[in-house]
Amino acid sequence: MAKSWIHLPHVEGLASRQAHVALPAGTYERELGKEGFFGPSAHMYHANPPTAWTDWEGPLKPRAFDTVKLPAPDDECPFAAPVLLHNAAVRLRHWRATRAMRHLVRNGDGDDMIFVHSGRAELYCDYGHLTIGEGDYVMLPRGTMWRIEPSEPLVALLIEATNDSYFLPEKGIVGDHAIFDPGVLDIPRLDEAFRAQQGPGNWAVRIKRRNAISTVTYPFNPLDAVGWKGTLAPVRLNWRDIRPLMSHRFHLPPSAHTTFLSQRFVICTFCPRPIESDPEALKVPFFHNNDDYDEVIFYHAGNFFSRDNIHPGMISLHPCGFPHGPHPKAFATGAKSGRKETDEVAVMIDTRDALEIGDAAAQVEFTGYVQSWGGPSAYPAQAAE
């Protein structure tokens, strides 16, 4: 059934005519919205920054985790990789692989997305051979058998669409070739490298279903396809092939950068882009409540212009239900138009259901993150006009 929101446009008191543009002098804008940034919304104009808290108690506080500090696992199996965050619809793991997998894996719980943070490897799967490396997204459909042989130590974020599949976003009026052309998606090939790894010898396949592992052993390598056809296959997309939507007069919401999605979460990619040049437009992410989604960001590379005390390999978690936005230094830089372009690369996962924190993430938490907004004195005295 289509939704019919209670939709009543109204203006009360001092407000901007256009969201995120020409804020009333001395105010800080906060967006409240339904369905992330897709549903009806309201914009509040505050005399104080919505994130200028001085204390915080309770489970909704913003949190950050440093995956660089995670110990290397003994098992190269991706299913043995430590779980960072999870709910019934998504499972995030941090995977380090330094040697070739001597077994195959098959995920019966849902499609897998591999985001390669660093390193390089040869991936072999039912569909053929694919070289993967830093900055690649690799989508593996549910039930695909696969393994890797690293040529450089591989560090990756694994994002499982539990009991679900990955889709491409609807691109609407900007057309199918916007953001990235489907023509840049790469698929595995039945090439000489794939044929060379076939042959006799015992091969085990570890199958994950309902988060339990079963093992099937063959007297030959079951990656022995001689051909295939159809419309289902793994795909690879590198962030460098993403051409983000831009507006020099209006700061676009994160949903404009949606790269993949499942039924209960989305994956967005923040890539380098010019910063808004209109003097009246906000130059940094706006303060907002996201009361329908938990927001996760994995910081991959560059200078993260809206965050302090963050380096590549860290993960932030902003549970739904409280206002958040840029840190004070980033806000001040944006107000002064101090930067002309971003140079960050980050992966954002917005989940419709609350996330649980895995033991591995809890062990590498940056406990000072909630204080990094700094209180009222850390912000400029006046917001951008």
Beta strands, then each sheet from edge to edge (+ up, - down):
strand 1: 28-33
strand 2: 41-46
strand 3: 63-66
strand 4: 83-86
strand 5: 90-97
strand 6: 104-107
strand 7: 110-125
strand 8: 128-133
strand 9: 136-140
strand 10: 145-162
strand 11: 200-209
strand 12: 212-220
strand 13: 235-238
strand 14: 258-261
strand 15: 265-270
strand 16: 287-290
strand 17: 294-301
strand 18: 314-318
strand 19: 323-324
strand 20: 345-351
strand 21: 356-357
sheet 1: 2+ 1- 16- 19+
sheet 2: 3+ 18- 17+ 20- 15+ 14-
sheet 3: 8+ 7- 10+ 5- 4+ 21-
sheet 4: 8+ 7- 10+ 6- 11- 12+
sheet 5: 8+ 7- 9+ 13-
end
